[in-house]
Every structure is written in structure tokens, then in C-alpha cells.
Amino acid sequence: MLEDSIKARLKQKDLDPGMLKLQEEFRKLLKRSRCGISKSYTKWDRNISVYRGNRLRDEKDLQAADANEPEKFVVPLSYAQVQTFASFGFMLLKQNETFYEMAASGAEDEDISDLIERGLERDLVHNQWNAKLYQWLLDMARTGCAPIKHWWTVDTQQVKVSTPMSIDDMGIFTSAAEQEIEAISYEGNRVRNISPYRIRPDMRMPLTRWQEGTFIGDEDEWHITNVKALELKNIVSGTEWVRPLEKNSYKEQQYDRFSLVESGFAQRLDESDFMCIYCEGNAMLAPQKYGLGRENYPVMFTFRIANERLIGIERTAALHGGWNYDIGQFSADSEAKLNECLSDTVHFLQETVTWLYNSRIESVRRTLDSHMVVHPAYVDVASLESRSPIVYLTKNAPVNDIRALVHQLDIRDTTTNHFGDADTLLRTMQFVTGVNENAMGQYAPGRRSATENRAANSGAAARMKMILSVAWDSCLGPLGKKLMINQRQGFSFQTYQKVFGKS
């Protein structure tokens, strides 16, 4: 919740010097982060396009479609590799009855460990955790960066309740009536996947050390109506001064991936109908510098910005004292700004296999077409071009050897071994990534004993398990700890009793 003094400062049309300075610093920090992250956009676009099997149709594809022949396609090897990794990770992380299991550090903790597990599982189920975990695994495999955001929320709604007829001490009857009250619909943790394209860490640090930066946030496209709704919850102020973005500012700040905002430049119904770039995040600030307090040392704040207008700044009151974000990484290599992912590893092998398949298809198509040498003076060329089963000769054609007039060329297909080469590359890909037949649930050729099969399965799982173990320690584990502390801090007694019972 905003403090009254800060709310009054943000409510002004022209922000005071302290707020203007803070707004400008956020603007510069976010642009720097946006520029750093955008360097990976092209690579991520490529990975996701290949994963989905998208490719641009060329002229030969259109001709093949007209002739009811197969077009060129993307061999879905990247899809198989990513889905196998995601399936393995999902089963590994979901193998227990509850996602987070608590081990008591002492006898005094035995009684509450079960309550904590039940409380966390309740929040995860409410947030449709299975879908979010799947998206987290996909992001990690395709881009190498899988951000998750969490926060504590108390959602309310207006409900009608009936009050029964009653009599007071004076003997006066009160008739039954209906009234509207504001009831709590959900009180607990919110968890949301953040697109790797929209996360804004401090890019002065490698992504493996993002927690050592001074800020982190995320940007999204919101309608101004949704931004104004936040003011009713007293978490932002001054939304009436948020204006549509100008094209110059849009280009200057490099908002080139916010298509809804860009398309809205010419599609607004009126001045009150426009899309905003809404940014929310955490930052370490010295309150004294901006008139936010007396401290001259860094304190964590939560900030909110809409179309470059600062509309919210408050101290982060969470007891865990950490960021509201966690980032899973496929390769936690501190020597790189942004790390590689599974799709990057298989890309060039994937491209070569796709080329081998498509070149084989094109070669077969050429081979099926007739390649002839004809004498145009004695052969009806129109019957050849129409692919008629009968080749007609002209009236003045000699009746001697017909092979002297029409001769079929012997075309040699040099792509007959391409499928074999592609199979070799496929085995190379599985050797490189560790996502092989055993991980895919397939058996390699040749007989194996039960012991050999268990050893092969264990080896296939070891590399993927290592990646997921590191991601757990750096992302999912800290996330669970913060969710637990949020519950201890935020639960009201009524909600706590509803969740865990009166006992």
C-alpha cells in the first residue's frame, strides 16, 4: 500500500524533483536492460520457430502444392528434444505427493512441517502450477532463461448476504434483509511466468548473478483501464496523468516488441482508449536521495511505471527480504551474459538434418519427372508437356528406330544416402545433448540385460538431472522458501483456520 505522503506526491500532474529524478533513473535502467536482453531476441525467435516447425514457403513449395506433391518441411528434432527434456523435468519434479517437501530440523518442527506443505500445495493448485511448471521448463529449454514472479494478494469481491429477522432488547423487530459485503475470495501467493522477452534484470551483471544487481522488473502491455483499476487497491496513484506513448518515445526506448501498443497508434477510439507499457519490479534505493525516508543506505522498494510515468513506489514489506522474481537457467555459466539453451545446442545439427531430408525430396521429385531428348520436327512436343501416356509423332516422321527421335535420359540420384547421413547426425545430436533413446522411452538396437538397461537409463537421466538440480537450487527452491514466508506473514486468522481447520 502507498504511504499517504508518497500518494500525494504521485498524484500531482508535475512530479516534484525527487520523483522526477527517480523516474528518469528508472527510464535509463530499463532501456539499458531492454537493449541487453534484445540481443538474444533473434536467436530466441529462431529457436521457437524451429520448435514449432514454422518455415517460409518458397516458389518451389507453391509449385509442389499445386501438383499435390510434398512441400519442404522442418524435421521436428528440436521439438522432440525439448519435449523430452520437459517431460523428464516434469516427472522428476512432480514425483512426490506435494511439490515442496519440508524436512524438520528439530523435534519442535515436526508438527508444522505438514501444515507448511499443505499450505504451499494449496497455493500452487490455485495458481494452476502444472501449466506454469511446464511453461517454465519450455522457456528454459528454448531460451535458457525461465523467469517466475510471485507476490502476496488479497482478492475480494462483492457478495450479497441475507440477515435474518431479529429482535433487540427493546422488543423491536428487525425484518430480514439483503446487503452487499466485500468478502475475501482468495488470500495467498500469486505465481506467474514471465516471458524471457519481457524480463528486465540489471544487465551490468551476468544473468547468473542477477541478484547482485540493483533492480529487476518485467514489462507487459496493459490497457489503461486495467492500470487505473490498480488505483482502487491503493497501490498506484496519478494514473489520470498517464498519456499514450508517442512514436518518437516508442522508437527511442526500443519498444519494438510491444505490438499492441504500436498498433494502437492508429486504432484508438478516443483519448481514453489506449494500451500502456506497464512495468513493475524491485529496486535497491537510498531513500534519502529521493525524499522517501531518512536512510542513506540501500533499501528495497517496489516500483510501478506506466508509459514512462512513475505511478507507484513503496517499500517492499515482505519478511523474506528478497526479490519478487526467480530465474531458472539451462546453463548457469557465469562467464556469459546470457547462457545457451538446449535449442541452441541442437540447432545446426537440426538444420543439416532438415536440409538432407528436403534435398532428398526435391531430388526424388526431379527424378520422377521425365527428362527426354526429342527431335522437335518429328515429335508432338505438346503431348510430352501435357504428360500424356502416349507420345505422338508428326505425319512426316520416319518409321525407322523410334529411339532416334525420343530418348529417355538416365538421371542418377546422388541423394540416396541422405537418410542414412541424417540418421548418423541424429545419433550425434543425442550424444551431444544426452537426450537419447532411453530418455525418450525407446530402446536402442541390440539385446541388453536388465542391469545394462538400468545403467543406460541412469546415464541418460544424469545430465538432465544435473541441469534441473542446479535450476532447483537457483530458482524453484528459493521460490518455495519465499512463498512459505509470505504465508506466515500474510495469512489472516480466518483464512488460516479455513485452510488448516479449527484444530
MARVEX-331890 format. One line per 2 residues: number of its first residue (from 0); their letters; for each residue x, y, z of C-alpha. Coordinates in nm, 4 decimals, m for minus. Layout:
N
NUM	A	X/Y/Z  ...;
***
This chain:
503
0	ML	0.0000/0.0000/0.0000  0.1179/0.3517/m0.0797;
2	ED	0.2003/0.5866/0.2048  m0.0197/0.8947/0.2113;
4	SI	0.2760/1.1307/0.1591  0.4019/0.9370/m0.1457;
6	KA	0.0499/0.9038/m0.2806  0.0083/1.2820/m0.2673;
8	RL	0.3400/1.3369/m0.4477  0.2466/1.0945/m0.7277;
10	KQ	m0.0985/1.2481/m0.7587  0.0461/1.5774/m0.8845;
12	KD	0.0418/1.6451/m1.2562  0.4017/1.7691/m1.2446;
14	LD	0.6152/1.5430/m1.0269  0.8478/1.7058/m0.7740;
16	PG	1.2274/1.6970/m0.8348  1.2795/1.3848/m0.6232;
18	ML	1.0180/1.1831/m0.8095  1.1303/1.3174/m1.1485;
20	KL	1.4873/1.2115/m1.0737  1.3694/0.8647/m0.9739;
22	QE	1.1505/0.8356/m1.2832  1.4354/0.9303/m1.5149;
24	EF	1.6749/0.6847/m1.3499  1.4246/0.4002/m1.3913;
26	RK	1.3774/0.5014/m1.7536  1.7519/0.4738/m1.8212;
28	LL	1.7945/0.1481/m1.6276  1.5055/m0.0191/m1.8086;
30	KR	1.6306/0.0933/m2.1502  1.9765/m0.0497/m2.0741;
32	SR	1.8206/m0.3797/m1.9689  1.5926/m0.3823/m2.2732;
34	CG	1.8913/m0.3317/m2.5050  2.0864/m0.6116/m2.3370;
36	IS	1.8048/m0.8658/m2.3470  1.7092/m0.7764/m2.7059;
38	KS	2.0449/m0.9044/m2.8325  1.9080/m1.2567/m2.7844;
40	YT	1.5688/m1.1945/m2.9460  1.6736/m1.3097/m3.2934;
42	KW	1.8186/m1.6332/m3.1599  1.5130/m1.6987/m2.9431;
44	DR	1.2806/m1.6272/m3.2376  1.4725/m1.8807/m3.4440;
46	NI	1.4601/m2.1466/m3.1709  1.0875/m2.1090/m3.1126;
48	SV	1.0133/m2.1033/m3.4862  1.2096/m2.4253/m3.5420;
50	YR	1.0451/m2.5828/m3.2351  0.7026/m2.5077/m3.3854;
52	GN	0.8084/m2.6287/m3.7303  0.7488/m2.2934/m3.8996;
54	RL	0.9196/m2.2115/m4.2278  0.8510/m1.9662/m4.5085;
56	RD	0.7122/m2.1219/m4.8265  0.9153/m2.0505/m5.1379;
58	EK	0.8189/m2.0733/m5.5049  0.9048/m2.4420/m5.5269;
60	DL	0.6776/m2.5170/m5.2314  0.3883/m2.3415/m5.4043;
62	QA	0.4521/m2.5368/m5.7241  0.4633/m2.8624/m5.5278;
64	AD	0.1348/m2.7797/m5.3545  m0.0311/m2.7133/m5.6919;
66	AN	0.0937/m3.0522/m5.8160  m0.0222/m3.2334/m5.4971;
68	EP	0.3357/m3.3106/m5.4087  0.5006/m3.2805/m5.0631;
70	EK	0.6490/m2.9442/m4.9699  0.9735/m2.8918/m4.7830;
72	FV	0.9366/m2.9057/m4.4046  1.1251/m2.8720/m4.0777;
74	VP	1.2227/m3.2069/m3.9284  1.0877/m3.1777/m3.5681;
76	LS	1.4058/m3.2874/m3.3910  1.4212/m2.9744/m3.1749;
78	YA	1.0596/m3.0357/m3.0733  1.1432/m3.3941/m2.9723;
80	QV	1.4482/m3.2878/m2.7723  1.2676/m3.0035/m2.5901;
82	QT	0.9583/m3.2120/m2.5162  1.1688/m3.4990/m2.3820;
84	FA	1.3596/m3.2629/m2.1533  1.0342/m3.1002/m2.0367;
86	SF	0.8688/m3.4395/m1.9761  1.1671/m3.5680/m1.7797;
88	GF	1.1823/m3.2485/m1.5737  0.8080/m3.2547/m1.5076;
90	ML	0.8125/m3.6146/m1.3865  1.1277/m3.5593/m1.1789;
92	LK	0.9907/m3.2513/m1.0035  0.6362/m3.3886/m0.9603;
94	QN	0.7235/m3.7389/m0.8392  0.6218/m3.6704/m0.4767;
96	ET	0.2732/m3.6147/m0.3381  0.3460/m3.2471/m0.2716;
98	FY	0.5738/m3.0309/m0.4822  0.7561/m2.8851/m0.1819;
100	EM	0.8535/m3.1307/0.0912  0.9634/m2.9981/0.4281;
102	AA	1.2219/m3.1783/0.6421  1.2048/m3.0848/1.0111;
104	SG	1.5352/m2.9617/1.1523  1.4281/m3.0496/1.5060;
106	AE	1.1561/m3.2223/1.7038  0.9788/m2.8923/1.7586;
108	DE	0.9283/m2.8568/1.3811  0.7618/m3.1946/1.3235;
110	DI	0.4103/m3.0663/1.3905  0.4248/m2.7731/1.1478;
112	SD	0.6080/m2.9328/0.8514  0.2870/m3.0998/0.7319;
114	LI	0.0935/m2.7724/0.7634  0.3526/m2.5867/0.5574;
116	ER	0.3398/m2.8495/0.2813  m0.0398/m2.8356/0.2707;
118	GL	m0.0382/m2.4563/0.2648  0.2099/m2.4355/m0.0211;
120	ER	0.0287/m2.7052/m0.2185  m0.2969/m2.5139/m0.1736;
122	DL	m0.1420/m2.2001/m0.3276  0.0212/m2.3921/m0.6124;
124	VH	m0.3039/m2.5670/m0.7046  m0.4862/m2.2323/m0.7016;
126	NQ	m0.2225/m2.0937/m0.9408  m0.2531/m2.3904/m1.1823;
128	WN	0.1031/m2.4877/m1.1081  0.1261/m2.7768/m1.3554;
130	AK	0.0778/m2.5421/m1.6504  0.3233/m2.2893/m1.5091;
132	LY	0.5855/m2.5563/m1.4412  0.5522/m2.6825/m1.7992;
134	QW	0.5964/m2.3284/m1.9352  0.8980/m2.2805/m1.7078;
136	LL	1.0617/m2.5956/m1.8488  0.9842/m2.4896/m2.2079;
138	DM	1.1357/m2.1436/m2.1543  1.4475/m2.2949/m2.0033;
140	AR	1.4970/m2.5392/m2.2920  1.4192/m2.2965/m2.5764;
142	TG	1.5737/m1.9720/m2.4484  1.7891/m2.0728/m2.1497;
144	CA	1.6066/m1.8171/m1.9317  1.2898/m1.9017/m1.7358;
146	PI	1.1720/m1.6176/m1.5054  0.8978/m1.6611/m1.2432;
148	KH	0.7313/m1.3813/m1.0465  0.5434/m1.4108/m0.7173;
150	WW	0.3559/m1.1754/m0.4857  0.1056/m1.1869/m0.1997;
152	TV	m0.2503/m1.0907/m0.2802  m0.5838/m1.0498/m0.1060;
154	DT	m0.8576/m1.0672/m0.3705  m1.2067/m0.9530/m0.2743;
156	QQ	m1.5471/m0.9468/m0.4379  m1.8896/m0.8038/m0.3622;
158	VK	m2.1409/m1.0653/m0.2466  m2.4995/m1.0415/m0.1244;
160	VS	m2.5794/m1.1898/0.2162  m2.9123/m1.2254/0.3929;
162	TP	m2.9584/m1.1085/0.7507  m3.2322/m1.2992/0.9398;
164	MS	m3.5165/m1.1340/1.1248  m3.4158/m1.0407/1.4815;
166	ID	m3.5427/m0.8702/1.7973  m3.3390/m0.6397/2.0160;
168	DM	m3.3513/m0.5797/2.3917  m3.6271/m0.3207/2.3500;
170	GI	m3.8513/m0.5735/2.1786  m3.8223/m0.4088/1.8380;
172	FT	m3.8280/m0.6458/1.5425  m3.5815/m0.6071/1.2559;
174	SA	m3.7053/m0.7692/0.9360  m3.4863/m0.9896/0.7177;
176	AE	m3.2890/m0.8048/0.4542  m3.0127/m0.8442/0.1955;
178	QE	m2.6959/m0.6426/0.1944  m2.3733/m0.6385/m0.0078;
180	IE	m2.0456/m0.7009/0.1686  m1.6877/m0.7217/0.0481;
182	AI	m1.5719/m1.0795/0.1011  m1.2280/m1.2314/0.0539;
184	SY	m1.2295/m1.4622/m0.2484  m0.8614/m1.5605/m0.2270;
186	EG	m0.5829/m1.4803/0.0119  m0.2446/m1.6240/m0.0726;
188	NR	0.0504/m1.6300/m0.3101  0.0271/m1.5491/m0.6772;
190	VR	0.2764/m1.7095/m0.9145  0.3171/m1.6111/m1.2794;
192	NI	0.5531/m1.6994/m1.5633  0.7347/m1.4011/m1.7116;
194	SP	0.8264/m1.4171/m2.0787  1.2051/m1.4150/m2.1325;
196	YR	1.1370/m1.1327/m2.3804  0.9782/m0.9208/m2.1050;
198	IR	1.2111/m0.9715/m1.8065  1.4279/m0.6686/m1.7196;
200	PD	1.7275/m0.7636/m1.4995  2.0268/m0.5420/m1.4309;
202	MR	2.2370/m0.6311/m1.7376  2.5548/m0.4871/m1.5854;
204	MP	2.5839/m0.8300/m1.4207  2.5835/m1.1744/m1.5863;
206	LT	2.2428/m1.3381/m1.5642  2.3788/m1.5973/m1.3196;
208	RW	2.4471/m1.3077/m1.0773  2.1275/m1.1109/m1.1408;
210	QE	2.0509/m1.0982/m0.7667  2.3603/m0.8824/m0.7174;
212	GT	2.2151/m0.6103/m0.9410  2.0318/m0.3021/m0.8193;
214	FI	1.6944/m0.3738/m0.9805  1.4820/m0.6247/m1.1690;
216	GD	1.1408/m0.5855/m1.3270  0.9134/m0.7003/m1.6058;
218	ED	0.7235/m0.5147/m1.8757  0.3882/m0.6028/m2.0269;
220	EW	0.1106/m0.4496/m2.2356  m0.1928/m0.3339/m2.0362;
222	HI	m0.4956/m0.1313/m2.1305  m0.5189/0.1967/m1.9437;
224	TN	m0.8430/0.0748/m1.7803  m0.6542/m0.2064/m1.6073;
226	VK	m0.3852/0.0359/m1.4929  m0.6460/0.2675/m1.3424;
228	AL	m0.8009/m0.0302/m1.1595  m0.4809/m0.0596/m0.9542;
230	EL	m0.5526/0.2796/m0.8023  m0.8635/0.1371/m0.6366;
232	KN	m0.6355/m0.1045/m0.4486  m0.4209/0.1900/m0.3300;
234	IV	m0.1015/0.0567/m0.4863  m0.0625/0.3297/m0.7525;
236	SG	m0.1505/0.6973/m0.7797  m0.1703/0.9609/m1.0511;
238	TE	m0.2990/0.7321/m1.3271  m0.5068/1.0205/m1.4682;
240	WV	m0.1787/1.1739/m1.5900  m0.0695/0.8641/m1.7829;
242	RP	m0.0729/0.9534/m2.1528  m0.0450/0.7435/m2.4701;
244	LE	0.3096/0.6844/m2.5865  0.4380/0.8980/m2.8717;
246	KN	0.6011/0.7284/m3.1686  0.9292/0.9078/m3.1050;
248	SY	0.9435/0.7811/m2.7469  0.8396/0.4329/m2.8642;
250	KE	1.1356/0.4172/m3.1033  1.3824/0.5889/m2.8689;
252	QQ	1.3166/0.3429/m2.5874  1.3287/0.0463/m2.8324;
254	YD	0.9823/m0.0882/m2.7528  0.9895/m0.2783/m3.0820;
256	RF	0.8379/m0.5973/m2.9345  0.5244/m0.4343/m2.7932;
258	SL	0.2956/m0.4874/m3.0912  m0.0338/m0.3990/m2.9167;
260	VE	0.0994/m0.0586/m2.8169  0.2399/0.0050/m3.1661;
262	SG	m0.0793/m0.0978/m3.3448  m0.2771/0.1273/m3.1102;
264	FA	m0.1177/0.4431/m3.2523  m0.3768/0.4476/m3.5323;
266	QR	m0.6574/0.2412/m3.3755  m0.7615/0.4365/m3.0666;
268	LD	m1.1333/0.5038/m3.0309  m1.0675/0.8199/m2.8306;
270	ES	m0.8087/0.9734/m2.5989  m0.9097/0.7436/m2.3119;
272	DF	m0.8650/0.4236/m2.5149  m0.5001/0.3204/m2.5456;
274	MC	m0.2547/0.0492/m2.4486  0.0216/0.1057/m2.1947;
276	IY	0.3630/m0.0462/m2.1390  0.3263/m0.1319/m1.7722;
278	CE	0.6416/m0.2071/m1.5761  0.6635/m0.3442/m1.2253;
280	GN	0.9690/m0.4522/m1.0286  1.2038/m0.4207/m0.7319;
282	AM	1.4930/m0.1784/m0.6887  1.7526/m0.1047/m0.4214;
284	LA	1.7295/0.2677/m0.3472  1.8759/0.5091/m0.0916;
286	PQ	1.5542/0.6734/0.0402  1.7267/0.9973/0.1439;
288	KY	1.8290/1.0648/m0.2161  1.4688/1.0842/m0.3379;
290	GL	1.2864/1.2126/m0.0311  1.1483/0.8690/0.0523;
292	GR	1.2974/0.8423/0.4012  1.5986/0.9197/0.6188;
294	EN	1.8140/0.6199/0.5323  2.1214/0.6832/0.3201;
296	YP	2.1820/0.3127/0.2551  2.0055/0.0852/0.0023;
298	VM	1.6546/m0.0280/0.0903  1.4386/m0.2490/m0.1325;
300	FT	1.1413/m0.0755/m0.2962  0.8682/m0.1896/m0.5335;
302	FR	0.8117/0.0438/m0.8281  0.5389/0.0673/m1.0918;
304	IA	0.5575/0.2631/m1.4175  0.3007/0.3074/m1.6975;
306	NE	0.4101/0.4647/m2.0267  0.7225/0.6027/m1.8573;
308	RL	0.5170/0.7761/m1.5855  0.6040/0.6723/m1.2302;
310	IG	0.2751/0.5773/m1.0620  0.3889/0.3673/m0.7660;
312	IE	0.6865/0.3464/m0.5274  0.6687/0.1743/m0.1892;
314	RT	0.8969/m0.0105/0.0477  0.8923/m0.3853/m0.0075;
316	AA	0.7386/m0.5141/0.3135  0.7975/m0.8866/0.2584;
318	LH	0.9707/m1.0557/0.5503  1.1846/m1.2689/0.3199;
320	GG	1.3698/m0.9517/0.2194  1.4356/m1.0805/m0.1321;
322	WN	1.3277/m1.0058/m0.4861  0.9817/m1.0929/m0.6152;
324	YD	1.1468/m1.2793/m0.9024  1.3386/m1.6022/m0.9576;
326	IG	1.5129/m1.7057/m1.2796  1.5813/m2.0624/m1.3899;
328	QF	1.8673/m2.1137/m1.6353  1.9528/m2.4081/m1.8565;
330	SA	2.3246/m2.3430/m1.8202  2.4344/m2.1439/m1.5161;
332	DS	2.7648/m2.0280/m1.6670  2.8907/m1.7094/m1.5054;
334	EA	3.1289/m1.6425/m1.7967  2.8402/m1.5437/m2.0254;
336	KL	2.5919/m1.2578/m2.0038  2.3076/m1.4764/m2.1342;
338	NE	2.3606/m1.8505/m2.1500  2.2938/m2.1143/m2.4115;
340	CL	1.9944/m2.3460/m2.4115  1.9032/m2.6889/m2.5446;
342	SD	1.7666/m2.5495/m2.8732  2.0939/m2.3606/m2.9343;
344	TV	2.2930/m2.6825/m2.8893  2.0935/m2.8802/m3.1459;
346	HF	2.0245/m2.6003/m3.3945  2.2955/m2.6574/m3.6542;
348	LQ	2.2559/m3.0353/m3.6435  1.8811/m2.9800/m3.6781;
350	ET	1.9353/m2.7526/m3.9790  2.1607/m3.0054/m4.1520;
352	VT	1.9180/m3.2944/m4.0985  1.6316/m3.0800/m4.2322;
354	WL	1.8378/m2.9916/m4.5402  1.9210/m3.3591/m4.6036;
356	YN	1.5541/m3.4592/m4.5871  1.4355/m3.1752/m4.8097;
358	SR	1.7099/m3.2204/m5.0679  1.6201/m3.5881/m5.0898;
360	IE	1.2544/m3.4998/m5.1506  1.3482/m3.2483/m5.4211;
362	SV	1.5793/m3.4981/m5.5876  1.3096/m3.7661/m5.5979;
364	RR	1.0675/m3.5108/m5.7425  1.3169/m3.4271/m6.0197;
366	TL	1.3827/m3.7938/m6.0865  1.0116/m3.8699/m6.1279;
368	DS	0.9848/m3.6032/m6.3969  1.0676/m3.7264/m6.7443;
370	HM	1.3933/m3.5925/m6.8880  1.3990/m3.6596/m7.2618;
372	VV	1.5862/m3.5610/m7.5743  1.3395/m3.5257/m7.8638;
374	HP	1.3522/m3.4261/m8.2270  1.1005/m3.1378/m8.2433;
376	AY	1.0458/m3.1812/m8.6183  0.9052/m3.5341/m8.5788;
378	VD	0.7622/m3.5400/m8.2203  0.4473/m3.3676/m8.0933;
380	VA	0.6003/m3.1657/m7.8070  0.2555/m3.0685/m7.6714;
382	SL	0.1778/m3.4324/m7.5880  0.5016/m3.4525/m7.3873;
384	ES	0.4363/m3.1306/m7.1942  0.0848/m3.2465/m7.1007;
386	RS	0.2326/m3.5708/m6.9593  0.0138/m3.7781/m7.1896;
388	PI	0.0789/m4.1536/m7.1601  0.1103/m4.1633/m7.5419;
390	VY	0.3779/m3.9699/m7.7345  0.2528/m3.8686/m8.0783;
392	LT	0.4749/m3.8342/m8.3822  0.4190/m3.5946/m8.6694;
394	KN	0.2984/m3.7152/m9.0093  0.6383/m3.6793/m9.1723;
396	AP	0.8236/m3.8744/m8.9016  1.0392/m4.1615/m9.0364;
398	VN	0.9182/m4.5093/m8.9431  1.2603/m4.6454/m8.8560;
400	DI	1.4020/m4.6688/m8.4954  1.1858/m4.4503/m8.2676;
402	RA	1.4759/m4.4147/m8.0192  1.6459/m4.1839/m8.2643;
404	LV	1.3544/m3.9392/m8.2245  1.2734/m3.9709/m7.8490;
406	HQ	1.5363/m4.0729/m7.5946  1.4930/m4.1000/m7.2158;
408	LD	1.7904/m3.9588/m7.0233  1.9359/m4.1758/m6.7475;
410	IR	1.9301/m3.9467/m6.4392  2.1461/m4.0556/m6.1462;
412	DT	2.0129/m3.9689/m5.7964  2.3041/m3.8603/m5.5758;
414	TT	2.0896/m3.8202/m5.2621  2.0145/m4.1879/m5.1971;
416	NH	2.2355/m4.1903/m4.8871  2.0922/m3.8713/m4.7328;
418	FG	1.8555/m4.0542/m4.4969  2.1474/m4.2613/m4.3708;
420	DA	2.3530/m3.9457/m4.3159  2.0587/m3.7869/m4.1333;
422	DT	2.0353/m4.0896/m3.9041  2.4059/m4.0507/m3.8208;
424	LL	2.3529/m3.6849/m3.7347  2.0525/m3.7771/m3.5204;
426	RT	2.2700/m4.0135/m3.3141  2.5306/m3.7359/m3.2881;
428	MQ	2.2642/m3.4966/m3.1590  2.1577/m3.7430/m2.8898;
430	FV	2.5205/m3.7983/m2.7915  2.5781/m3.4228/m2.7617;
432	TG	2.2678/m3.3394/m2.5579  2.2206/m3.6601/m2.3598;
434	VN	1.8528/m3.6650/m2.4620  1.8687/m4.0095/m2.6260;
436	EN	1.6517/m4.3178/m2.6875  1.6492/m4.4154/m2.3219;
438	AM	1.5309/m4.0711/m2.2122  1.2655/m4.0813/m2.4858;
440	GQ	1.1359/m4.4180/m2.3669  1.2783/m4.6048/m2.6666;
442	YA	1.5175/m4.8972/m2.6641  1.8414/m4.8812/m2.8565;
444	PG	1.9043/m5.1689/m3.1017  2.0726/m5.4786/m2.9620;
446	RR	1.9962/m5.7005/m2.6673  2.0553/m5.5804/m2.3120;
448	SA	2.0314/m5.7385/m1.9750  1.8163/m5.5786/m1.7041;
450	TE	2.1297/m5.4480/m1.5308  2.2634/m5.2943/m1.8523;
452	NR	1.9253/m5.1342/m1.9199  1.9130/m4.9769/m1.5716;
454	AA	2.2656/m4.8432/m1.6178  2.1735/m4.6945/m1.9571;
456	NS	1.8615/m4.5287/m1.8147  2.0616/m4.3887/m1.5246;
458	GA	2.3235/m4.2455/m1.7599  2.0576/m4.0910/m1.9834;
460	AA	1.8972/m3.9197/m1.6835  2.2190/m3.7991/m1.5175;
462	RM	2.2845/m3.4970/m1.7412  1.9274/m3.3709/m1.7428;
464	KM	1.9006/m3.4271/m1.3674  2.2129/m3.2164/m1.3137;
466	IL	2.0630/m2.9247/m1.5093  1.7364/m2.9459/m1.3168;
468	SV	1.9125/m2.9789/m0.9805  2.1030/m2.6559/m1.0443;
470	AW	1.7828/m2.4842/m1.1608  1.6066/m2.6018/m0.8436;
472	DS	1.8747/m2.4559/m0.6188  1.8812/m2.1243/m0.8053;
474	CL	1.5089/m2.0797/m0.8769  1.2423/m2.3210/m0.7526;
476	GP	1.3949/m2.3788/m0.4089  1.4246/m2.0067/m0.3205;
478	LG	1.0759/m1.9533/m0.4670  0.9270/m2.2091/m0.2272;
480	KK	1.1011/m2.0522/0.0718  0.9633/m1.7082/m0.0117;
482	LM	0.6130/m1.8462/m0.0680  0.6294/m2.0098/0.2761;
484	IN	0.7399/m1.6876/0.4485  0.4687/m1.4922/0.2655;
486	QR	0.2070/m1.7270/0.4105  0.3407/m1.6893/0.7631;
488	QG	0.3366/m1.3118/0.7234  0.0167/m1.2583/0.5264;
490	FS	m0.2430/m1.5149/0.6373  m0.5301/m1.3730/0.8364;
492	FQ	m0.6561/m1.5890/1.1206  m0.9855/m1.6541/0.9406;
494	TY	m0.8136/m1.7793/0.6224  m0.5629/m1.9806/0.8217;
496	QK	m0.8472/m2.1529/1.0058  m1.0309/m2.2255/0.6808;
498	VF	m0.7203/m2.3808/0.5221  m0.5944/m2.5895/0.8129;
500	GK	m0.9030/m2.6429/1.0268  m1.0001/m2.5339/1.3753;
502	S	m0.7746/m2.7873/1.5483;
***
